[in-house]
Amino acid sequence: MTAKTDGVYDRTPLIAGNWKMNLDHLEAVTLVQKLSWTLSDADHDFERVEVAVFPPFTDLRSVQTLVAADRLPLVYGGQDLSPETSGAYTGDISGQFLSKLGCTYVLVGHSERRTIHAESDEVVQRKVKAALEHGLGPILCVGEGLEVRQAGQHVEHTLGQMRAAVDGLSADQVADLVVAYEPVWAIGTGEVAGPEDAQEMCRALRAELEDLYDADTAARVRLLYGGSVKSGNVASILRERDVDGVLVGGASLEVDEFASIVRFEHHLLTD
Ligand SMILES: O=C(CO)COP(=O)(O)O
């Protein structure tokens, strides 16, 4: 039994690989092919544990072609989208285009977008809405920097980011959301928040969704942890009750390591 039951709803675990600005379209095809072979050889059940990759925009068409031609059971998405649908927005990518490319998900408000591209909570909120309008599942990224954590304000800060992003959404829309808690100080640093930290925040995020909506809606939203996730720490993180998956950066670029993260249940048995 993998899915966590909260009352009525089973939340299928989601293992997501954010490639960031790595791998061109040829490398993407090689990685996705090897990943699917490795997981199929290991009899991975993609219905029980969902696997998603987030390649750069320029790789998506190649990934789509491969996934469709070989009927691969994994899904993919964009790393960002424009809040607009079309028009004079040089360099931006519409959610409509991502939808056409068969994307299931899109990352929204990743900390690297918030810091490097100065994305505000308001822009993030518009992007979440745009994603939903185009039939994409938004993976909303939230999380605090080191100073906020040291000041003990991490929960309030992170809940505030989520509240801003879901502003104006109906309960049905929110139920389609995935929220990824990524403490900025744990991204790419080798510093991993402890399983208790991940659980503390995911519990607080779910309680906030219960307050904003209702218990049923909150029980349906999947909550992920991200930040230096590896095969060696994934099992302890996913053992926590409110953590429904992981968003993996660096370790998603290595096939064997990522496949081992996807097969976290195996570590649960052998730990
Ligand atoms: O930002 C991340 C995923 O979106 C986490 O990156 P790392 O796994 O490399 O720390």
Ligand as a Chemical Component Dictionary entry (heavy atoms), coordinates in Angstrom:
data_LIG
# 
_chem_comp.id                   LIG 
_chem_comp.type                 NON-POLYMER 
_chem_comp.pdbx_formal_charge   0 
_chem_comp.three_letter_code    LIG 
# 
loop_
_chem_comp_atom.comp_id 
_chem_comp_atom.atom_id 
_chem_comp_atom.alt_atom_id 
_chem_comp_atom.type_symbol 
_chem_comp_atom.charge 
_chem_comp_atom.model_Cartn_x 
_chem_comp_atom.model_Cartn_y 
_chem_comp_atom.model_Cartn_z 
_chem_comp_atom.pdbx_ordinal 
LIG O1 O1 O 0 15.009 22.952 -6.657 1  
LIG C1 C1 C 0 14.881 21.748 -6.545 2  
LIG C2 C2 C 0 13.853 21.026 -7.306 3  
LIG O2 O2 O 0 12.941 21.907 -7.883 4  
LIG C3 C3 C 0 15.783 20.952 -5.657 5  
LIG O3 O3 O 0 17.024 20.880 -6.238 6  
LIG P1 P1 P 0 18.134 19.873 -5.628 7  
LIG O4 O4 O 0 17.465 18.519 -5.528 8  
LIG O5 O5 O 0 19.262 19.899 -6.622 9  
LIG O6 O6 O 0 18.490 20.400 -4.273 10 
# 
loop_
_chem_comp_bond.comp_id 
_chem_comp_bond.atom_id_1 
_chem_comp_bond.atom_id_2 
_chem_comp_bond.value_order 
_chem_comp_bond.pdbx_ordinal 
LIG O1 C1 DOUB 1 
LIG C1 C2 SING 2 
LIG C1 C3 SING 3 
LIG C2 O2 SING 4 
LIG C3 O3 SING 5 
LIG O3 P1 SING 6 
LIG P1 O4 DOUB 7 
LIG P1 O5 SING 8 
LIG P1 O6 SING 9 
# 
